[in-house]
Amino acid sequence: MASRTPTSRGRRSAVPEGLNETWAKDLTDQFRRTLSTKRMNALTRQTTQQQTQSPNAPPSYSSLRNIPLVATAPSDRNSLRFRSMLLSLSNTPCRWENPGLLDEALRSIPLERIYDQAQEESDLYLAEAASLGPNTKPAWGYQDCVVRALMKWFKRSFFQWINNPKCGACHAPTIAVGMAAPLPDEQARGANRVEIYQCSNAQCQAHERFPRYSDAFVLLQTRRGRVGEWANCFSMLCRAVGSRVRWVWNSEDHVWTEVYSEHRKRWVHVDAVEEVWDQPLLYTHGTFNSYISSNVSCSNTFSQVGRRSLLTASPSPPTAVKTSPAATCATLESTACPEQRHKRVPFFTSSPKSRTCAVAT
């Protein structure tokens, strides 16, 4: 995405000579239409390429090492369960590629506010680099600052964290009483489970349903949830503003986002719930201070079992990376390369005990 020319706040708010009062809105609408057209063209090219590819062409494994050439389909219950979970995780970022969803997301974002804040922060990084010498590179680029401003707005103004939802009748606190199957309407909107709460007010005692939606379009409307909903919606918004995104799930039931920085040429850890940027060891040496056995990174083009964020939690800095056998199937660091170097989805061909890794084409 092209950088914007630095200007002062006074000049940015003034209407340029020869333009009417709606020039900013017209420019924003034109930007949204351009992005929408670009996505539709990319989707058309992708569909055409998939149709022209020979379905019988053998896959190439020349870029992969220490991985079986012939993938054996999993047969035991644990392996099938893990494979099903991996496929479900990898489908989530593919749903973000819906042009209608991304257009709706752009309409929900205060773009002028986000870009103004990003420009100010980018100018600060440029000034800081200039003060350190002519050959000093700024710490972060303009697009990185856009995602940082988006994260702050998302956390502080857009999305709401929910533990126990308020009673819909009297707005009193509620108490969890169990789970229930989703209603047809809830299921159609992406809810695979529903939590049931009861009002703590003795005069009310009403029950409140809390569907756990997984559809990013629905989350744009509800704007509430826990870590899964936060990462799902925020990652989709990052796609809407043009960033390359993957979302990361770990086996300790946490989810976060990674955004590819064109400025740094690597993946950057982003956690909208904690409002932190580029702190991949947050979970092992920071707020969580826990052991992470494995994580799975998914984008719209690939999935990867990664090593990053898997350092052992200990009072002193660890001397070696401690990962599960699952993590060793990844041949590259999770921050090292773009999606084009990962053409296939890794999965395990046996139970989690043996952790034999193969690749599904």
N, C-alpha and C positions, 0 to 999 in steps of 0.2 A: 504494500500500500504506500502510495507516495507520501513523502513528508510534507508538512505544511510550513509555509514561510513564517518564521517567528515575527510576531507583532506585539505591540503593547496592548494591555487590556482596554485602554481608552480607545484606541483605533479599532480594535476588534468589535466593540459594541456599537460604533458609529456606522451609519448607512453610507456606503460609498456614493460619490457624486454620480448622478445619472441612473441610479437604481431606485426602485420603489421600496416600500416598507416590507414587502414580503419576499425580498430576495433571498434571505437566509432559509426560509421555509421551502422556496422553490429549489434552491441548491440542494437541500437535504432530500427532497423528493426525487430529484434527478440522480443523486447518489444511490438511493435505494433502488431505483429502476435499473441503474447500471449494474449493481450487484446482482439483482434478480436475473437480468438478461445473461450475465456471465455464468451464473449457476445453471441456468437452463441450457446454455450452449455446451457447458462441460458435461452435463448429464446426457445430452444427446450424443456427444462424441463417445462417452463411456459405453453407452448402450450399443452404438454402432461397432465399436471395437470388440465387445463381447460377442456380438453376433457373427463377426467375421473370423473369430478364433476357431481353430479346429478342435472339436471336443476330444478327439482321439490323440492329440499331440502329447507325447510323454513329457513330464515335467523335467526341468533341468535342476540338478542338485550340485552344479559345479561350485556355487558360492557357499555351500554348507559343508561343514566338517563335523565328524563325530556324530552324525545322525544317520540312522538306517536309511538305505536307499529305497526300501520297500516298506511302506507304512502298514502295520498290522492293526486292523480294526479292534478296538477294545471289546472284550466279551464279558468280563466280570462286572458285578453290580457297582462296585466303587468306581471303576474306570468309566463306565457308562454314565454314572452320575456326575463325575467330574467333567467329562466331555460335554454333557448337556449344559452344565453350568457355564463352561467356557464359551460355548456357542451362544448362549443367552447373553453373556457379557459383551461379546463381540458384536451382537446385533444392535446394541444400544446406540453406539456412535453412528451406525449406518442410518438410523432413523433421523438423525439430525440433518441429513443431506436433503431433506424435503424442501424444495424452494419455497413453497407456501409457508412452511413453518419458519424458515429463516426470515422471510419478509415480515411475518407477524412479529417475530422477535425484534427486528429493527424498529418497528413502530412502538415497541414497548421501551426502547432505550432512549434516554435524552441525549442524542448524539452530540448536539452542540456543546452541552455541558461536559460530556466525557472528553471530547476533542480539545476543548479549552484547557481542561485540567491536564490532559496529556501533553499539550504543547508547552504549558508552563513548566512541567517537570522535565520535559525533554530539553527545554532551554537551559534549565539549571545544570543538567548533566553536561551539556555542551560547554557552558561557561566554566564548569569545574574542570573539564578536560583541557580547555584552552589555557586555564591558569597553571596547569601542570606541565605544559610544554606543547610545541607544535605537532609532535608525533603521538600525542596521547589520545587514545580512543575513548569516547564516552562510555560510562559504565553500562548504560542501557540505551536502546534505540527508541525511536518514536512509537513504533508499534508495540513495544514492550510497555511503554508508558500508557498506551491506550488500554491494554489489558489490566494494568495496575489500577487505573482510574475506574474501569468497569468493575473490578473486584470490590473496590471501596463502596461504590454506589450500590452494588448488589447486596452487600452485607449490611449497609447502614440504612438504605432507603427502600429496597425492593422486596427482599425475601425475609420471611419470618421463621424463626426456630420454634418448633412445637414439641413439647413433651406430653403434657396432658391438655387436650383442647378444652376451652371454656364451654360451659353448658350453653347450648343454643337458646334455651328458654329464659334462664335467669342470669346467665354469664358468671355463675359461680364456678369455683374449681371443680374438677372431676377426678374420679378414681378409676384406675384400670380394673376391668372385671373379666376380660377375656378377649377371644378372637371370634370372628364370624366370617362366613363365606361372602364374597362380594355380591351385591345385587347385579342384575343384568346391566343396568345403566353404569354402575361403577366398574364392572368388568370391561365394558365396551370402551371406557375411558382409560384403561390401562392399570386398574387396581387388581393385584393378584392376592391381596389379603386386606382385611379390614379389622382395625382394633376397636373394641367396644369400651366405652367409659360411662360411668354413672355419676350424676350430679351429687356433690357432697351436701347440698342443702336439703335438710330433712323435709322441708315443705315442697320440694320439687321432685327429687329422685328420678329425673328424666335421664334417658340414655342418649349418649352421643356417639355417632359413628365417625371413625377417622380412617378413611380409605388411604392406603399407601400407593399413590399413583406413580406410575413409571413413564407415562406419556409426557414428553416435554411440553407439548402444546397445552395440555391440561394444567401443568405446573405454571405456565405463564398466567393462567387465570386464578388459580388458588393461591399461588405465591407463599406457600408454607410447607413445612415438612422437616425432616431430619437430614442427616448427612447424605443419604442416597438421593433425596430430592434436590438438595442443594447442589451437589456435584453434577447431577444430570442437567438441571436447568442452567447452571452457570457455564458449563462446558459448551452447551448448545449456543448460548449467547456469545461466547468467544468465537465460535464458528460463524455466527451471524455478522460479526465485524471483520471477518476475513482472516482470522488466525488459524493455523494448523493446530489441531487439538487432539489429545487422547486422554481418556479417563482411566484411572488406575484403581483397581480393587485389590485389597489384600485379605488374607485368610483370617485376620483378626477383626473382620467386619468394619472396615473403614474404607472410604472412597475419597479420592481427590482428583485434581486436574493437573495435566501437564500441557504447556503451550510451547510450541517450537519458536525460539527466538532467532529470527534471521540475522540479528545483530551479533549475537553470541555464537550462532551456528550450533545450538544444542537445545535439548528439551529443558524447560524450566518448571520446577515444581510450584504449583499454585493451590492453596487451600482456602476456598472462599469462606468456609465455616470459621476458621481461625483467623482469617484475613492475613495470611502470611504469604510471602513471595520468595521463592528460591531457598527454601529451608528443607531439603529432603530428609535430613536427619531429625526433624521435629518429633517424629513418632518414637524414635529409639533413644534420643538423648534430650528431648525437650519436654513438651507438655505431657505426652503419653508415657514416655520412659518405659517402653515395653519391647518385648522381642517380637519381631515380624518374621514369620517363617517363609512366606512367599508372597509375591504380588503379580498381578496380571495387568498389562497395559493394552488398551484397545483404542484403535482409531477406525476411521471409515475404510482403511485399506489393509490393515494388518492387526494381529494380536501378538503379544510377546510376553513371555515369562521373564521378568527382569530381576536384576541384582541390586539396583539402587534402592536405598532406604532400608536395606536388610542388615545393617551393622548391629552387632550384639549390644544390647543396652547394658551399660556398666558405669560405675562411678568414674573410672578413668578411661581415656580414649582407647579403644580396642586396637590390637596390633594386627588383626587380620579380619577379613570379611567372613562372617559366618552365615551361610545360607543353607536352605534345605536342598536336597538333591534336585527338587523341581527347578530351583532357580539356576542350577548349573547348566540346564539345557539351553539357556540363552547364550549365544556366542558373542554378543556385543553388549556393551553397557547401554542402559536404557536412554542415556542422553546423547548417544554418539552419532546417530545417523537419521536421515529422513526415511519416510515410509517406503520409498522406492527400493530400498535394500531388503525389505521384508515382504516377500511375495506370497507367503503361505502362512497358515495358522498352525502353531505347534499344539499338539495335544499328547496325552499320555496313553500308551497302549496297554498298560497294565494297571494294577491297583496302586494307590498312593504309596504303598509300602516299598515297591520296587522302583517306581518312578522312571520307567523307560520312555524316552521322549521320541516322538515321530512328527512328521509334518503332513498336514492334510492340504491337498491342492484344491 
